[in-house]
Amino acid sequence: MAAVALCAVLVPQASTAQKQDHEERKILSKVAPVYPDLAKRMHVGGVVKMQVVVGAKGTVKSTRVLGGNPVLIESATDAVRKWKFETASAETTEVLQVTFEAH
């Protein structure tokens, strides 16, 4: 049986043009992604990196995939859209990674 280890990491943005002017938003609740059947059969693991716009109330407003295995992207995106972040005075843009480990 395959299992998924979920690890979300907020990654500081590197370039000056994309530099964050706020602290990273704390994730209050995570929904684990469903490990896709195709990935199970192929024993595929990996990282999906995405940019997430989080509204002031802590809900995910939009996601944009920055990279990752195509077999894992849809599952990671579906899960992250359900995450809840701490509230803030304004919407923020976060960069995070969702890691899938095949066992």
Long-range contacts (C-beta under 8 A, 24 or more apart in sequence): 1-103, 2-35, 2-39, 2-40, 2-43, 2-102, 2-103, 3-35, 3-101, 3-103, 4-32, 4-33, 4-35, 4-100, 4-101, 5-99, 5-100, 5-101, 5-103, 6-30, 6-32, 6-33, 6-79, 6-98, 6-99, 6-100, 7-97, 7-98, 7-99, 8-80, 8-83, 8-96, 8-97, 8-98, 8-99, 9-96, 9-97, 9-99, 10-94, 10-95, 10-96, 11-49, 11-95, 11-96, 11-97, 12-95, 13-95, 20-92, 20-93, 20-94, 22-88, 22-92, 24-94, 25-54, 25-58, 25-85, 25-86, 25-88, 25-92, 25-94, 26-85, 26-86, 27-83, 27-84, 27-85, 28-58, 28-84, 28-85, 28-86, 29-83, 29-84, 30-79, 30-83, 31-79, 31-80, 31-82, 31-83, 32-79, 33-72, 33-75, 33-76, 33-78, 33-79, 33-80, 33-98, 33-100, 34-75, 34-78, 34-79, 35-75, 35-100, 35-102, 36-71, 36-72, 36-74, 36-75, 38-71, 39-69, 39-71, 39-72, 39-75, 39-100, 39-102, 40-102, 42-71, 43-102, 44-69, 44-71, 44-72, 44-100, 44-102, 45-99, 45-100, 45-101, 45-102, 46-72, 46-99, 46-100, 47-97, 47-98, 47-99, 47-100, 48-72, 48-73, 48-76, 48-77, 48-97, 48-98, 48-100, 49-95, 49-96, 49-97, 50-76, 50-77, 50-80, 50-95, 50-96, 50-97, 50-98, 51-93, 51-94, 51-95, 52-80, 52-93, 52-94, 52-95, 52-96, 53-91, 53-92, 53-93, 54-85, 54-88, 54-91, 54-92, 54-93, 54-94, 55-91, 56-87, 56-88, 56-89, 56-90, 56-91, 57-87, 58-84, 58-85, 58-86, 58-87, 58-88, 59-84, 59-85, 60-85, 61-91, 66-95, 68-98, 69-100, 72-98, 72-100, 75-100, 76-100
